[in-house]
Amino acid sequence: MHLSSRCLGSPLNRRMFMHVGFVGGLGLTLDQYFRMQSAQAAAPVPPGAPAKKGPKAQSLIHIFLPGGQAHQECWDPKPNAPVEYRGDMKWIQTKLEGVFFNECMTKTAAIADKITVARAMTHGEAAHERGTHNMFTGYRPSPAITFPSMGSVVSHELGVRENLPPYVAIPTMPTNYAGSGYLSSAYAPFSLGSDPANAGFKVQDLSLPGGVTPDRFTSRRQLMDTVNEHFAGKEKSDNLDAMDTFYKRAYGLISSEKARDAFDINKEDGKLRDAYGRNSAGQRFLMARRLVESGVRFVTLTYGGWDLHGNIVQGTKNQLPQFDQAYAALISDLSDRGMLDNTLVMVSSEFGRTPKINATAGRDHWPKVFSVALAGGGIKKGFIYGKSDATASEPDEDGLTVEDLAHTVYDCLGIDATKKIMSPGDRPIDIVRDRHTRKELLA
């Protein structure tokens, strides 16, 4: 059989053997994605390098509430503040003595003994884009460089597990700051492409293109094996085995029933889907649990729109009950499955809202103090860390910076946040610059 070099380079040959879709809508095909993952996994460990610390968390679910959720109408109500500060919503007692959540959070109040709320998160960025950058990267924005998201750093540092993408976005990558920054685009998230709450939900890239039957897909793989054998015999190079590892992984993701099942939310029991809620919050949170259970290391998902400059009461009542149901179900489900201790769940937003209600019955941007919720994966249970002052205007105790939060998250995952990663210009850059892990948050 005569095989020309075009079998390796032609877009209608070698590339098309694996072209099933584009990862995350970024123009990154599965073969390119796994090529980079293979190279990272095969990189030798430098002599004398310190052993990696064992992780407390095997996976992380980052629930991001875009727009800037009001801490006063969620995790940190102020019952004793004047009405112009506390607003018109009520509050409820949680399972923790003396700790109150918003009136819509009845289910979360019942599992408060399983979570930690940091009530003195703080930074200085009042613009949506800059605040979002902070919370996804652990860095203030810089005009000189684009920093990678925490999910991309986890993908870079920990690599593939169980033949699944290490970093997944539900339903899509929510912002460029959730991407790979100065790292290769191979470490960007694999996006589902649509909302798992939608009827007929289907994950992009995991089904064969039109006209490609399972038999035809198998024959393409056999032809690829023939190409590999031909060149291996010609060149006698061990590098060819390493070069083709990414193809095998990509084939594995597409052809493995187990891998594809991880993305099939219809495999879940109907009663459990009801418990999470048959809505965007519920089904996104449930999909996240499926993915980390199957081996995905980092899942980022978004829910709602919290930029409530006006009519904050109705805007909160329209969204918070669905979040409350889904979040409490997720924490309880992880706990029931014995997964909570090794799965870190983080709820964040880009900033909080102003202490006073404004003229349109809403609140404006306020980064000086807001709340972040953490659970599982090495984090204390039933704990309130830090506090805002009497009017929720600024930190009163244990202010938590974005750098310290990122350090703490990486510590739970067994990643040294002081490690330097090489940028494209061969400039070593800290995973997180300055600050330290907040040991008080750890179990």
C-alpha positions as CSV (number, residue, x, y, z in Angstrom):
1,M,0.0,0.0,0.0
2,H,1.5,3.3,-1.1
3,L,1.0,6.2,1.4
4,S,2.2,9.7,0.6
5,S,3.1,12.3,3.2
6,R,-0.2,14.0,2.4
7,C,-1.8,11.4,4.8
8,L,-0.2,13.4,7.6
9,G,-0.7,16.9,6.5
10,S,-3.8,17.1,4.3
11,P,-6.9,18.6,6.0
12,L,-9.0,16.0,4.2
13,N,-6.9,13.1,5.6
14,R,-5.2,13.0,8.9
15,R,-7.1,16.0,10.4
16,M,-10.4,14.8,9.2
17,F,-9.9,11.4,10.9
18,M,-10.5,13.2,14.1
19,H,-12.5,16.3,13.2
20,V,-15.7,15.8,15.1
21,G,-16.2,19.3,16.3
22,F,-14.6,22.3,17.9
23,V,-13.8,22.3,21.6
24,G,-15.6,25.2,23.4
25,G,-16.4,26.9,20.1
26,L,-12.8,28.2,20.1
27,G,-11.6,26.5,16.9
28,L,-9.8,23.9,18.9
29,T,-10.4,20.4,17.6
30,L,-10.3,17.4,19.8
31,D,-7.1,16.1,18.3
32,Q,-5.4,19.5,19.1
33,Y,-6.8,19.5,22.6
34,F,-5.5,16.0,23.4
35,R,-2.2,16.7,21.7
36,M,-1.5,19.4,24.2
37,Q,-2.8,17.3,27.1
38,S,-0.5,14.4,26.1
39,A,2.5,16.7,25.9
40,Q,1.8,18.1,29.3
41,A,1.3,14.7,30.8
42,A,4.5,13.3,29.3
43,A,6.7,16.2,30.5
44,P,9.5,14.9,32.7
45,V,9.7,15.9,36.3
46,P,12.8,18.0,36.9
47,P,15.4,16.3,39.2
48,G,15.1,17.4,42.8
49,A,11.6,18.8,42.3
50,P,9.5,18.7,45.4
51,A,6.8,16.1,45.6
52,K,3.3,17.4,45.1
53,K,1.2,17.8,48.2
54,G,-1.7,15.4,48.3
55,P,-5.0,17.2,47.5
56,K,-7.9,17.5,49.8
57,A,-10.2,18.0,46.8
58,Q,-10.2,15.8,43.7
59,S,-12.5,18.2,41.8
60,L,-14.0,21.7,41.9
61,I,-17.4,23.0,40.9
62,H,-17.4,26.8,40.5
63,I,-20.9,28.3,40.4
64,F,-20.6,31.8,39.1
65,L,-23.6,34.2,39.5
66,P,-22.9,36.9,36.9
67,G,-23.9,40.5,37.3
68,G,-22.9,41.0,40.9
69,Q,-25.2,39.3,43.4
70,A,-26.2,41.4,46.4
71,H,-24.8,39.9,49.6
72,Q,-27.6,41.6,51.6
73,E,-30.3,39.7,49.6
74,C,-28.5,36.4,49.9
75,W,-25.8,35.3,52.3
76,D,-25.5,38.3,54.6
77,P,-28.8,40.0,55.4
78,K,-28.7,42.8,58.0
79,P,-31.9,42.5,60.1
80,N,-30.9,45.3,62.5
81,A,-29.8,47.9,59.9
82,P,-32.1,50.8,58.9
83,V,-34.5,49.9,56.2
84,E,-32.6,51.9,53.6
85,Y,-29.7,49.5,54.1
86,R,-31.4,46.2,54.9
87,G,-34.0,46.5,52.1
88,D,-37.5,45.1,52.0
89,M,-36.7,41.4,52.0
90,K,-37.0,39.2,55.0
91,W,-34.5,36.7,56.4
92,I,-34.6,33.2,58.0
93,Q,-32.7,31.4,60.7
94,T,-30.3,28.8,59.4
95,K,-29.2,25.6,61.0
96,L,-26.3,27.6,62.6
97,E,-27.3,29.5,65.7
98,G,-27.5,33.3,65.1
99,V,-26.8,33.0,61.4
100,F,-29.4,34.2,58.9
101,F,-29.8,33.9,55.1
102,N,-32.3,35.5,52.7
103,E,-36.0,34.5,53.1
104,C,-35.8,32.6,49.7
105,M,-33.0,30.3,50.9
106,T,-35.0,27.9,53.0
107,K,-33.3,24.8,51.6
108,T,-29.8,26.2,51.9
109,A,-30.5,27.3,55.5
110,A,-31.2,23.6,56.3
111,I,-27.8,22.5,55.0
112,A,-25.8,25.5,56.4
113,D,-24.0,23.0,58.7
114,K,-22.3,21.6,55.6
115,I,-20.9,24.8,54.1
116,T,-18.8,27.9,54.9
117,V,-19.7,31.4,54.0
118,A,-16.9,34.0,53.7
119,R,-18.8,37.3,54.4
120,A,-15.9,39.7,54.0
121,M,-14.7,39.1,50.4
122,T,-13.2,42.3,49.1
123,H,-11.4,43.9,46.1
124,G,-11.4,47.3,44.3
125,E,-12.9,46.6,40.9
126,A,-16.4,48.0,40.4
127,A,-16.6,47.3,36.6
128,H,-18.2,44.0,35.6
129,E,-15.3,42.9,33.4
130,R,-12.6,43.7,35.9
131,G,-14.4,42.2,38.8
132,T,-15.1,39.0,36.8
133,H,-11.4,38.8,35.9
134,N,-10.5,38.9,39.6
135,M,-12.8,36.1,40.6
136,F,-11.8,33.8,37.7
137,T,-8.0,34.3,37.8
138,G,-7.0,35.5,41.3
139,Y,-5.3,38.5,39.6
140,R,-6.2,42.1,39.0
141,P,-6.4,42.8,35.2
142,S,-3.3,43.8,33.5
143,P,-2.9,45.6,30.1
144,A,0.4,43.7,29.5
145,I,-0.8,40.1,29.9
146,T,-4.0,37.9,29.9
147,F,-3.9,35.6,32.9
148,P,-5.3,32.1,32.8
149,S,-8.4,31.2,34.8
150,M,-8.2,28.8,37.7
151,G,-9.9,26.1,35.6
152,S,-7.2,26.4,33.0
153,V,-4.4,26.3,35.6
154,V,-6.0,23.2,37.0
155,S,-6.1,21.7,33.5
156,H,-2.5,22.6,32.9
157,E,-1.2,21.3,36.3
158,L,-3.3,18.2,36.8
159,G,-4.2,17.1,33.2
160,V,-6.6,14.5,31.9
161,R,-8.4,12.0,34.2
162,E,-10.7,9.1,33.1
163,N,-10.3,10.1,29.5
164,L,-12.4,13.2,30.1
165,P,-11.6,16.9,29.6
166,P,-10.1,18.3,32.8
167,Y,-12.0,21.6,32.5
168,V,-15.7,21.9,31.4
169,A,-18.0,24.9,31.1
170,I,-21.7,24.7,31.5
171,P,-23.4,25.7,29.2
172,T,-20.6,27.7,27.5
173,M,-17.5,29.6,28.5
174,P,-19.1,32.5,30.4
175,T,-16.3,35.1,29.7
176,N,-12.9,35.3,28.1
177,Y,-11.5,35.4,31.7
178,A,-12.7,31.8,32.2
179,G,-10.2,30.9,29.4
180,S,-6.6,29.9,29.2
181,G,-5.0,33.4,29.1
182,Y,-1.3,33.2,28.3
183,L,-1.4,29.4,28.4
184,S,-2.2,27.3,25.3
185,S,-5.8,27.3,24.2
186,A,-5.6,23.5,24.8
187,Y,-6.3,24.4,28.5
188,A,-9.5,26.3,27.7
189,P,-12.7,24.7,28.9
190,F,-14.6,22.2,26.9
191,S,-18.1,23.8,26.5
192,L,-21.3,21.8,26.4
193,G,-22.7,24.2,23.9
194,S,-26.3,24.3,25.2
195,D,-28.3,24.3,28.4
196,P,-28.9,20.9,29.9
197,A,-32.3,22.1,31.0
198,N,-33.4,22.4,27.3
199,A,-35.6,19.8,25.7
200,G,-33.5,17.6,23.4
201,F,-30.3,18.8,25.1
202,K,-27.2,17.4,23.3
203,V,-23.5,18.1,24.0
204,Q,-21.6,19.5,21.0
205,D,-18.6,17.5,19.7
206,L,-19.6,14.1,21.2
207,S,-21.8,12.8,18.4
208,L,-20.5,11.8,15.0
209,P,-20.9,14.2,12.1
210,G,-23.7,13.7,9.6
211,G,-23.0,10.8,7.3
212,V,-20.4,9.2,9.6
213,T,-21.8,5.9,10.9
214,P,-20.2,4.0,13.7
215,D,-18.7,1.5,11.2
216,R,-17.2,4.4,9.1
217,F,-15.8,5.9,12.3
218,T,-14.2,2.6,13.2
219,S,-12.8,2.2,9.7
220,R,-11.2,5.7,9.9
221,R,-9.5,4.7,13.1
222,Q,-8.2,1.5,11.4
223,L,-6.9,3.6,8.5
224,M,-5.2,5.9,11.0
225,D,-3.5,2.9,12.6
226,T,-2.3,1.8,9.2
227,V,-0.8,5.3,8.6
228,N,1.0,5.1,12.0
229,E,2.4,1.6,11.4
230,H,3.7,2.7,8.0
231,F,5.6,5.7,9.3
232,A,6.8,3.9,12.5
233,G,8.3,1.2,10.2
234,K,10.0,3.9,8.1
235,E,11.4,6.1,10.8
236,K,11.9,3.8,13.8
237,S,11.1,6.7,16.1
238,D,9.8,6.4,19.6
239,N,8.4,10.0,19.2
240,L,5.6,8.7,17.0
241,D,4.1,6.8,19.9
242,A,4.0,9.9,22.0
243,M,2.7,11.9,19.0
244,D,-0.3,9.7,18.5
245,T,-1.3,9.5,22.2
246,F,-3.6,12.4,21.7
247,Y,-5.4,10.7,18.9
248,K,-6.1,7.6,21.1
249,R,-7.5,9.8,23.8
250,A,-9.7,11.7,21.5
251,Y,-11.0,8.5,20.0
252,G,-11.6,7.2,23.5
253,L,-13.7,10.2,24.5
254,I,-15.9,9.9,21.4
255,S,-16.2,6.1,21.3
256,S,-16.3,5.3,25.0
257,E,-19.8,4.7,26.3
258,K,-18.7,5.6,29.8
259,A,-17.2,9.0,28.7
260,R,-20.3,9.9,26.7
261,D,-22.6,8.8,29.5
262,A,-20.9,11.3,31.8
263,F,-22.5,14.1,29.6
264,D,-25.9,12.4,29.3
265,I,-28.1,14.0,32.0
266,N,-31.0,11.7,30.9
267,K,-29.3,8.9,32.7
268,E,-30.2,10.5,36.0
269,D,-33.3,9.3,37.9
270,G,-36.3,11.5,37.2
271,K,-36.9,12.1,40.9
272,L,-33.4,13.3,41.4
273,R,-33.8,15.7,38.5
274,D,-36.9,17.0,40.1
275,A,-35.1,17.4,43.4
276,Y,-32.5,19.7,41.7
277,G,-35.2,21.5,39.8
278,R,-36.3,21.2,36.2
279,N,-34.8,24.6,35.3
280,S,-31.4,26.0,34.3
281,A,-30.1,26.1,37.9
282,G,-31.1,22.6,38.7
283,Q,-30.0,20.9,35.6
284,R,-26.7,22.8,35.3
285,F,-25.9,21.9,38.9
286,L,-26.8,18.3,38.4
287,M,-24.7,18.1,35.2
288,A,-21.8,19.4,37.2
289,R,-22.1,16.7,39.7
290,R,-22.3,14.0,37.0
291,L,-19.1,15.4,35.4
292,V,-17.0,15.5,38.6
293,E,-18.3,12.1,39.6
294,S,-17.0,10.8,36.2
295,G,-13.6,12.3,36.4
296,V,-13.7,16.0,35.3
297,R,-11.4,18.0,37.5
298,F,-12.9,21.5,37.2
299,V,-16.4,22.5,36.2
300,T,-17.5,26.2,35.9
301,L,-21.1,27.0,35.4
302,T,-23.2,30.2,35.5
303,Y,-26.8,30.9,36.6
304,G,-29.0,33.9,36.4
305,G,-28.4,37.6,36.0
306,W,-27.8,39.6,39.2
307,D,-27.1,43.1,38.0
308,L,-30.2,44.4,39.8
309,H,-29.9,48.2,39.7
310,G,-33.7,48.4,40.0
311,N,-36.5,46.4,41.6
312,I,-34.0,44.1,43.5
313,V,-36.8,42.4,45.5
314,Q,-38.6,41.0,42.4
315,G,-35.4,40.3,40.6
316,T,-34.1,38.2,43.6
317,K,-37.4,36.4,44.0
318,N,-37.4,35.5,40.3
319,Q,-34.0,33.7,40.6
320,L,-32.9,32.9,44.2
321,P,-35.5,30.1,44.9
322,Q,-34.2,28.1,41.9
323,F,-30.6,28.6,43.1
324,D,-31.6,27.7,46.6
325,Q,-33.2,24.4,45.5
326,A,-30.3,23.5,43.2
327,Y,-27.5,24.4,45.5
328,A,-29.0,22.6,48.5
329,A,-29.7,19.5,46.3
330,L,-26.1,19.6,45.0
331,I,-24.5,19.7,48.5
332,S,-26.9,17.0,49.8
333,D,-26.3,14.8,46.8
334,L,-22.5,15.1,47.0
335,S,-22.8,14.3,50.8
336,D,-25.0,11.3,50.2
337,R,-22.7,9.9,47.6
338,G,-19.6,10.3,49.8
339,M,-18.2,12.9,47.4
340,L,-18.5,16.1,49.4
341,D,-15.2,15.7,51.2
342,N,-13.3,15.4,47.9
343,T,-15.3,17.9,45.8
344,L,-14.9,21.6,46.5
345,V,-17.9,23.7,45.6
346,M,-17.5,27.5,45.3
347,V,-20.2,30.1,44.7
348,S,-19.0,33.5,43.7
349,S,-20.0,36.7,41.8
350,E,-17.8,39.5,40.5
351,F,-18.7,41.9,43.4
352,G,-21.6,42.8,45.7
353,R,-24.1,45.6,45.7
354,T,-24.2,49.0,47.4
355,P,-25.1,49.3,51.1
356,K,-28.1,51.6,50.4
357,I,-31.1,50.9,48.3
358,N,-31.1,53.4,45.3
359,A,-33.9,55.5,43.8
360,T,-35.0,52.7,41.6
361,A,-35.4,50.2,44.5
362,G,-32.2,48.4,43.5
363,R,-28.5,48.4,44.4
364,D,-25.5,49.4,42.4
365,H,-21.9,47.9,42.0
366,W,-20.0,47.5,45.2
367,P,-16.7,45.6,45.4
368,K,-15.6,46.7,48.9
369,V,-17.4,43.7,50.6
370,F,-19.5,40.7,49.4
371,S,-19.9,37.0,50.1
372,V,-18.5,33.8,48.7
373,A,-19.7,30.3,49.7
374,L,-17.4,27.3,49.9
375,A,-18.2,23.7,50.7
376,G,-16.5,20.3,50.8
377,G,-13.0,19.5,49.5
378,G,-11.1,20.4,52.7
379,I,-13.2,23.4,53.7
380,K,-14.7,23.7,57.2
381,K,-18.3,22.8,57.7
382,G,-20.9,25.0,59.4
383,F,-18.6,28.0,59.5
384,I,-19.0,31.8,58.9
385,Y,-15.6,33.3,58.1
386,G,-15.2,37.1,58.5
387,K,-18.0,39.6,58.7
388,S,-19.1,42.8,57.1
389,D,-19.9,45.9,59.2
390,A,-23.4,46.7,60.4
391,T,-24.6,48.2,57.1
392,A,-22.7,45.7,54.8
393,S,-20.5,48.5,53.6
394,E,-17.0,47.1,54.2
395,P,-15.2,44.3,55.9
396,D,-15.3,44.4,59.7
397,E,-13.3,41.3,60.3
398,D,-11.1,38.9,58.3
399,G,-11.3,40.6,54.9
400,L,-10.7,38.0,52.2
401,T,-8.8,39.1,49.0
402,V,-9.1,37.4,45.7
403,E,-5.4,36.3,45.9
404,D,-6.0,34.6,49.3
405,L,-9.2,32.9,48.0
406,A,-7.3,31.6,44.9
407,H,-4.4,30.4,47.1
408,T,-6.9,28.6,49.3
409,V,-8.6,27.0,46.4
410,Y,-5.4,25.8,44.9
411,D,-4.2,24.5,48.2
412,C,-7.3,22.3,48.5
413,L,-6.6,20.9,45.0
414,G,-3.0,20.1,45.9
415,I,-1.5,22.8,43.6
416,D,1.3,25.1,44.9
417,A,0.0,28.6,44.1
418,T,3.5,30.0,44.4
419,K,4.7,27.9,41.5
420,K,5.8,29.7,38.4
421,I,4.4,28.9,34.9
422,M,6.2,30.0,31.8
423,S,4.4,32.5,29.6
424,P,4.8,32.4,25.8
425,G,7.8,34.8,26.1
426,D,9.5,32.4,28.5
427,R,8.7,34.7,31.4
428,P,8.0,32.8,34.6
429,I,4.8,34.0,36.2
430,D,3.4,33.0,39.6
431,I,0.1,31.0,39.5
432,V,-1.0,33.6,42.1
433,R,1.1,36.5,43.1
434,D,1.6,37.4,46.8
435,R,-0.8,36.6,49.7
436,H,-1.3,33.1,51.2
437,T,-3.7,30.3,52.0
438,R,-6.3,31.2,54.6
439,K,-5.7,28.2,56.9
440,E,-8.7,29.3,59.0
441,L,-11.0,28.2,56.2
442,L,-9.6,24.6,56.1
443,A,-11.0,21.7,58.0
